[in-house]
Amino acid sequence: MRKKEIVQIYQILNKTFRDITLTFAGLALENNFKDEVITDFANCLEDIYYQTLNKIEKLTKKTSYFEFNTKEYLHPHPAIAELLKIFNLVPEK
């Protein structure tokens, strides 16, 4: 698999997980979800993200590294904010 294709896979993965996170954050805000529900969801989604990454790394034979997204345009629940930082992995160089 070429480097460009691998980068695209990571971009798709990260965008998908960010979209899921933001959708959930909107639902949580509109429906006044309890903090523990939001935190539990964030923990579960993070686990799923890392499981997916492990599968991609096995498939591509490339490890990933973090480039944390520190831009803060939104002020969501702390658990949601952490997820948005995490969902920014890129393949090794």
C-alpha positions in Angstrom: 0.0 0.0 0.0 1.4 3.4 -0.9 2.0 6.1 1.6 -0.7 8.4 0.1 -3.3 5.7 0.5 -2.3 5.0 4.1 -2.6 8.7 4.9 -6.0 8.8 3.3 -7.1 5.8 5.5 -6.1 7.6 8.6 -7.8 10.8 7.5 -11.0 9.0 6.9 -10.8 7.2 10.2 -10.1 10.4 12.1 -12.9 12.4 10.3 -15.4 9.6 11.0 -14.6 9.4 14.7 -14.7 13.2 15.0 -18.1 13.3 13.3 -19.4 10.6 15.6 -18.1 12.5 18.6 -19.6 15.8 17.5 -22.9 14.2 16.7 -23.0 12.6 20.2 -22.0 15.9 21.8 -24.9 17.6 20.1 -27.3 15.0 21.3 -25.9 15.1 24.8 -26.3 18.9 24.9 -29.8 18.9 23.6 -31.0 16.1 25.9 -29.1 17.1 29.0 -27.2 13.8 29.3 -25.6 13.1 32.7 -21.8 13.5 32.9 -21.3 9.8 33.6 -23.1 8.9 30.4 -20.9 11.3 28.3 -17.8 10.0 30.0 -18.8 6.3 29.5 -19.5 7.0 25.8 -16.2 8.7 25.4 -14.3 5.9 27.0 -16.1 3.3 24.8 -15.5 5.2 21.6 -11.9 5.7 22.5 -11.5 1.9 23.0 -13.2 1.3 19.6 -10.9 3.8 17.9 -7.7 2.1 19.3 -9.1 -1.3 18.3 -9.7 0.0 14.7 -6.2 1.5 14.7 -4.6 -1.8 15.6 -6.4 -3.5 12.7 -5.3 -0.8 10.3 -1.7 -1.0 11.6 -1.7 -4.8 11.0 -3.1 -4.4 7.5 -0.7 -1.6 6.5 2.3 -2.7 8.6 2.7 0.9 9.7 2.5 2.2 13.2 0.8 5.5 14.0 1.8 8.4 16.2 -0.1 11.3 17.7 -0.3 14.8 16.4 -2.6 16.1 19.1 -5.1 18.6 17.8 -4.8 21.4 20.3 -7.0 23.9 18.5 -10.0 24.7 20.7 -12.9 26.2 18.8 -15.6 24.5 20.8 -16.0 24.1 24.5 -17.6 20.7 24.9 -17.8 18.4 27.8 -14.2 17.5 28.9 -14.6 13.9 27.8 -15.6 15.0 24.3 -12.8 17.6 24.2 -10.3 14.8 24.9 -11.7 12.6 22.2 -11.4 15.4 19.6 -7.7 15.7 20.6 -7.1 12.0 20.2 -8.7 11.5 16.9 -5.8 12.9 15.0 -3.4 10.0 14.5 -1.2 9.8 11.4 0.9 6.9 10.0 4.6 6.7 10.7 6.9 8.6 8.4 
